[in-house]
Amino acid sequence: MVPETPSAPATAAAAGATKQDLHRALREALQTAPPTGSSDGAGGFPRAWWAHLGRCGMLGLGFSLDGRPSAADAVQVSALAGQITHATGSLGLGMAWMMQQMLGRYVLGPLVQQGAAGALDASHALLTKLLASMAAGECLLALAISEPGVGAQPKHLRTRAVQPSGAAGDGDWVLDGHKAFVSNGPAADAIIVLAVSAVHEGRKRFDAFLLDAQTPGLTREANARVQGLAPLGHCDLRLESCRVPASRRIGPPGRAFETIARPVRAVEDALLLGPLLGAMQCELEALAHALGTSAVAAGTADTAASDAVRELGALQLEWQALHAVRDAVARQLEVHGCDDALAFATVGARRLLERWQTAYENAWEAASQALGIAALPSLTRDLRLVLGIARGVAHSRQLQTGQQLLQSLHP
């Protein structure tokens, strides 16, 4: 639930703070935070840890609370999410932080600006309070778009929102449907739900609704198909006659898919490179530690040991080079927004990270057979899970790019 009077988060980093300032402030906040392993909130989420980051001013870095520029741009948000992932050893926590910045800046931020200009007066005060609550660590927000068996394909989405006629309606909306794979859903205090609100000339029109997690008729269900990324939980949502006040329909009428769902996918893909590289740094350190406690540490100079150390160095150099790719993609988002160039750039970047991950796993396997090191770190499973998201879309864009190249050479 969105608090009536959100606490004011500490101002740890003002707009215009340098990259070094932001990383230093975040590092200090993480060093003084409670343990992340204590699941003291719904869905196993470390609420005390999250609230501490809020008090330190670390949860609102990527979005604006007062119309001024945010402290962190897209490049910095991606890098800071990677810092959280590395410091905690949790890809799930890095992604949870990144997603709150994404929702605050790219979903709620534009709506608040439109409300300030008088275009969306009804929800302006509500969304302003919500942003403040998110920055203070008092409200976790989730976004529900996908549905079982159809993903986020708009023509197949079935969750509906209707306004009952007559006095009983009072302008309220009633939502019915089933959402799937809701990130942070188990712990969320509020959820933005996209639903079909009309059909015009055979095309579905969507609206977005802000629901408190305790809304009558809204239930959360575990989804066994998503395993990993703890404590970033995933769940399904069942909506059965959920009554939502008209003031909680947010955004331009009938345009939620174009203004929220479509850009969010591209933004998430771009910003995800940061936490992925943070997790890969943890993997590198795990391999270095394993090699350091094996025959390599004993000074064994055989070929297997030398090969393992050389491959470790090669992976480190490639990992460092991938930071330039991360920054270039995030800068594309910052400067040009969610255009086609960004969508294709993220596909190329993700492929580079997939190749690095495969090389890492091969290096670990070779060292395991030759030197007897332990099994792969558990973080590897989370990385593979995230790298496999939206693979069908990536394949489609790869095919499109290949066809365009062929046509340019053979018109």
Solvent accessible surface area in square Angstrom, and as a share of the most:
residue,aa,sasa,rsa
1,M,130,0.58
2,V,12,0.07
3,P,38,0.24
4,E,134,0.60
5,T,119,0.69
6,P,33,0.20
7,S,62,0.40
8,A,97,0.75
9,P,33,0.21
10,A,53,0.41
11,T,120,0.70
12,A,48,0.37
13,A,15,0.12
14,A,63,0.49
15,A,51,0.40
16,G,75,0.72
17,A,21,0.17
18,T,72,0.42
19,K,95,0.40
20,Q,117,0.52
21,D,55,0.29
22,L,1,0.00
23,H,36,0.16
24,R,106,0.39
25,A,20,0.15
26,L,0,0.00
27,R,110,0.40
28,E,94,0.42
29,A,4,0.03
30,L,26,0.13
31,Q,134,0.59
32,T,95,0.55
33,A,20,0.16
34,P,45,0.28
35,P,101,0.63
36,T,44,0.26
37,G,70,0.67
38,S,55,0.35
39,S,76,0.49
40,D,74,0.38
41,G,24,0.23
42,A,60,0.47
43,G,45,0.43
44,G,30,0.29
45,F,0,0.00
46,P,1,0.00
47,R,54,0.20
48,A,40,0.31
49,W,4,0.02
50,W,2,0.01
51,A,29,0.22
52,H,23,0.10
53,L,0,0.00
54,G,0,0.00
55,R,146,0.53
56,C,34,0.21
57,G,10,0.09
58,M,0,0.00
59,L,1,0.01
60,G,18,0.17
61,L,4,0.02
62,G,0,0.00
63,F,6,0.03
64,S,34,0.22
65,L,78,0.39
66,D,88,0.45
67,G,67,0.64
68,R,163,0.59
69,P,109,0.68
70,S,25,0.16
71,A,15,0.12
72,A,0,0.00
73,D,47,0.25
74,A,1,0.01
75,V,25,0.14
76,Q,34,0.15
77,V,4,0.02
78,S,0,0.00
79,A,7,0.06
80,L,0,0.00
81,A,0,0.00
82,G,7,0.07
83,Q,34,0.15
84,I,0,0.00
85,T,0,0.00
86,H,59,0.26
87,A,62,0.48
88,T,34,0.20
89,G,38,0.36
90,S,17,0.11
91,L,0,0.00
92,G,0,0.00
93,L,1,0.01
94,G,0,0.00
95,M,2,0.01
96,A,0,0.00
97,W,0,0.00
98,M,0,0.00
99,M,13,0.06
100,Q,4,0.02
101,Q,2,0.01
102,M,8,0.03
103,L,5,0.03
104,G,0,0.00
105,R,63,0.23
106,Y,49,0.18
107,V,3,0.02
108,L,0,0.00
109,G,14,0.13
110,P,51,0.32
111,L,7,0.03
112,V,26,0.15
113,Q,120,0.53
114,Q,62,0.27
115,G,5,0.05
116,A,76,0.59
117,A,88,0.68
118,G,43,0.42
119,A,72,0.56
120,L,26,0.13
121,D,99,0.51
122,A,83,0.64
123,S,4,0.02
124,H,55,0.24
125,A,65,0.50
126,L,33,0.17
127,L,1,0.00
128,T,51,0.29
129,K,80,0.34
130,L,0,0.00
131,L,4,0.02
132,A,27,0.21
133,S,0,0.00
134,M,4,0.02
135,A,1,0.01
136,A,9,0.07
137,G,7,0.06
138,E,59,0.27
139,C,0,0.00
140,L,0,0.00
141,L,1,0.01
142,A,1,0.01
143,L,27,0.13
144,A,0,0.00
145,I,22,0.11
146,S,28,0.18
147,E,3,0.02
148,P,44,0.28
149,G,78,0.75
150,V,32,0.18
151,G,32,0.31
152,A,45,0.35
153,Q,96,0.43
154,P,42,0.26
155,K,144,0.61
156,H,82,0.37
157,L,1,0.01
158,R,142,0.52
159,T,1,0.01
160,R,108,0.39
161,A,1,0.01
162,V,80,0.46
163,Q,89,0.40
164,P,48,0.30
165,S,109,0.70
166,G,62,0.59
167,A,95,0.73
168,A,83,0.64
169,G,1,0.01
170,D,118,0.61
171,G,35,0.33
172,D,30,0.15
173,W,28,0.10
174,V,18,0.10
175,L,0,0.00
176,D,64,0.33
177,G,26,0.25
178,H,43,0.19
179,K,1,0.00
180,A,3,0.02
181,F,69,0.29
182,V,1,0.01
183,S,26,0.17
184,N,2,0.01
185,G,0,0.00
186,P,31,0.20
187,A,5,0.04
188,A,3,0.02
189,D,27,0.14
190,A,0,0.00
191,I,0,0.00
192,I,0,0.00
193,V,0,0.00
194,L,0,0.00
195,A,1,0.00
196,V,1,0.01
197,S,26,0.17
198,A,50,0.39
199,V,82,0.47
200,H,99,0.44
201,E,153,0.69
202,G,71,0.68
203,R,156,0.57
204,K,53,0.23
205,R,67,0.25
206,F,5,0.02
207,D,6,0.03
208,A,0,0.00
209,F,0,0.00
210,L,0,0.00
211,L,2,0.01
212,D,23,0.12
213,A,7,0.06
214,Q,130,0.58
215,T,19,0.11
216,P,114,0.72
217,G,31,0.30
218,L,15,0.07
219,T,75,0.44
220,R,77,0.28
221,E,66,0.30
222,A,103,0.80
223,N,23,0.12
224,A,83,0.65
225,R,185,0.68
226,V,31,0.18
227,Q,111,0.49
228,G,24,0.23
229,L,3,0.02
230,A,78,0.61
231,P,25,0.16
232,L,1,0.00
233,G,19,0.18
234,H,35,0.16
235,C,4,0.02
236,D,15,0.08
237,L,0,0.00
238,R,95,0.35
239,L,2,0.01
240,E,118,0.53
241,S,78,0.50
242,C,0,0.00
243,R,113,0.41
244,V,3,0.02
245,P,61,0.39
246,A,49,0.38
247,S,52,0.34
248,R,42,0.15
249,R,57,0.21
250,I,1,0.01
251,G,3,0.03
252,P,33,0.20
253,P,92,0.58
254,G,12,0.12
255,R,121,0.44
256,A,3,0.03
257,F,17,0.07
258,E,63,0.28
259,T,48,0.28
260,I,4,0.02
261,A,7,0.06
262,R,134,0.49
263,P,30,0.19
264,V,9,0.05
265,R,82,0.30
266,A,17,0.13
267,V,0,0.00
268,E,25,0.11
269,D,15,0.08
270,A,0,0.00
271,L,2,0.01
272,L,0,0.00
273,L,1,0.01
274,G,0,0.00
275,P,0,0.00
276,L,0,0.00
277,L,2,0.01
278,G,4,0.04
279,A,0,0.00
280,M,0,0.00
281,Q,48,0.22
282,C,24,0.15
283,E,1,0.00
284,L,7,0.04
285,E,84,0.38
286,A,31,0.24
287,L,3,0.01
288,A,41,0.32
289,H,128,0.57
290,A,15,0.12
291,L,4,0.02
292,G,36,0.35
293,T,99,0.58
294,S,21,0.13
295,A,36,0.28
296,V,38,0.22
297,A,67,0.52
298,A,89,0.69
299,G,60,0.57
300,T,55,0.32
301,A,95,0.73
302,D,65,0.34
303,T,100,0.58
304,A,35,0.27
305,A,3,0.03
306,S,63,0.41
307,D,62,0.32
308,A,15,0.12
309,V,68,0.39
310,R,152,0.55
311,E,50,0.22
312,L,35,0.17
313,G,32,0.31
314,A,34,0.27
315,L,0,0.00
316,Q,63,0.28
317,L,121,0.60
318,E,85,0.38
319,W,27,0.09
320,Q,90,0.40
321,A,65,0.50
322,L,14,0.07
323,H,44,0.20
324,A,70,0.55
325,V,39,0.23
326,R,22,0.08
327,D,27,0.14
328,A,54,0.42
329,V,7,0.04
330,A,0,0.00
331,R,122,0.45
332,Q,41,0.18
333,L,4,0.02
334,E,62,0.28
335,V,97,0.56
336,H,115,0.51
337,G,26,0.25
338,C,55,0.33
339,D,54,0.28
340,D,109,0.57
341,A,55,0.43
342,L,0,0.00
343,A,11,0.08
344,F,63,0.26
345,A,40,0.31
346,T,6,0.03
347,V,16,0.09
348,G,36,0.35
349,A,3,0.02
350,R,21,0.08
351,R,107,0.39
352,L,76,0.38
353,L,2,0.01
354,E,33,0.15
355,R,140,0.51
356,W,6,0.02
357,Q,0,0.00
358,T,61,0.35
359,A,32,0.25
360,Y,0,0.00
361,E,37,0.17
362,N,93,0.48
363,A,13,0.10
364,W,12,0.04
365,E,90,0.40
366,A,59,0.46
367,A,4,0.03
368,S,34,0.22
369,Q,143,0.64
370,A,58,0.45
371,L,29,0.14
372,G,62,0.60
373,I,17,0.08
374,A,76,0.59
375,A,87,0.68
376,L,73,0.36
377,P,32,0.20
378,S,100,0.65
379,L,20,0.10
380,T,10,0.06
381,R,156,0.57
382,D,17,0.09
383,L,0,0.00
384,R,79,0.29
385,L,58,0.29
386,V,0,0.00
387,L,2,0.01
388,G,28,0.27
389,I,60,0.30
390,A,39,0.30
391,R,95,0.35
392,G,55,0.53
393,V,61,0.35
394,A,20,0.16
395,H,98,0.44
396,S,67,0.43
397,R,63,0.23
398,Q,64,0.28
399,L,112,0.56
400,Q,78,0.35
401,T,68,0.39
402,G,32,0.31
403,Q,86,0.38
404,Q,95,0.42
405,L,108,0.54
406,L,109,0.54
407,Q,118,0.52
408,S,78,0.51
409,L,116,0.58
410,H,136,0.61
411,P,157,0.99
